[in-house]
Amino acid sequence: MKREKPKTVLLAEINACLQEPISAKEKRIFLLAKRYLEKKKYLSAIVSSLQNALTPLAIREELSDGGKKIYRLLLDPKFPGKRRFGVGIMSLFRG
């Protein structure tokens, strides 16, 4: 069985979330991410921007169920497209 590309998975999750009733702020965030994915922008930049935009909503518990699912996907260390340069080095200096 062939694995789906991360961009395809993320786009499918965003499309599913946009079909649900969500807040206007969440909708703006997901529509922008969808546009960038469709224009084939750099995945790492999209993932980083999306995670940064969703984190405040997640902290305030304002994410819809679909938004929570996407946010969990973005936080998954196995999900490609994350910039993790220096994470190992940082852990060495944490004392």
N, C-alpha and C positions, 0 to 999 in steps of 0.2 A: 504494500500500500504506500502511495506517495504522500509525503508530508506537504501540507499547504505552506505557502510562503507567508512569512510574518505580516507583510503588507496586506495580503489577501485576508488573513485572519482578523487583523485589526479593522480593516474596512468593513468586513461582514459584521463584526460586533458593533461598530459605530452605526451602520445602517439599521441594525436591529434596535439599537437604543433610540435612534431618531423616530422610530415607529411608535414608541411608548410616550405617554405623557411625561414630559420633563420640564424643568424650569427654563426660563428664557436664557439665563446665563449658561447653563449646561448645553443648551441647544446651540448657542453661538460658538462655544468651544468645540463641540463635535462637528459642526458644519465647516469650521475652518480646518480642522484636522482632516476631514473627508476631502475637502478641496485640495489640500496639499498631497494627500495620498493619491488622488486621481491624477494630479499633475506630475506624479512620480518624483516628488521631492525626496531629499535625503532622509532615510528612515530614522536614523539616530536623532536628527534634529526634531522630527515630528514627535517621536516618543518622549524626548526630553521636554519639549514645549507642552505637550499634552499632560505629562505628569506634573509639571510645574503649575499648570492652570487648574488641575483637578485637586491638588493637595489641599489648598485652603477649603474647598468645598467638602472634602473628605474629613478634614479636622472638625469642621462645624456640623458634620453629619447631614449635609444637604444634598448628597448624591442620590440619584434614583437607583433602583435595583440594577438597571442596565449600566449606569455610570459606575456603580460599585464593581460590577463584573469587569468592566474595561480597566478600571483602576487597579484591581487585583492582577489582571493580565500584565499591565505595565510594570508592576512591582515584582513580578516573577523573575527570579534571576536567570531562568532558562529562556526567557523571551529575548530574542535577538534585537539588536538595534539600540542597545544601551551603551553609553560611554562609561566605561568603568576603569579608565586609566588611573593608575595610582592608588586604587583601593587597597591593594595588597601592601603597598609601601606605607600607606596611612596607618594600617593596623599595626605595623611594627613600631610606630612611634607613639602609640596610644598609652604606653606605659604599662 
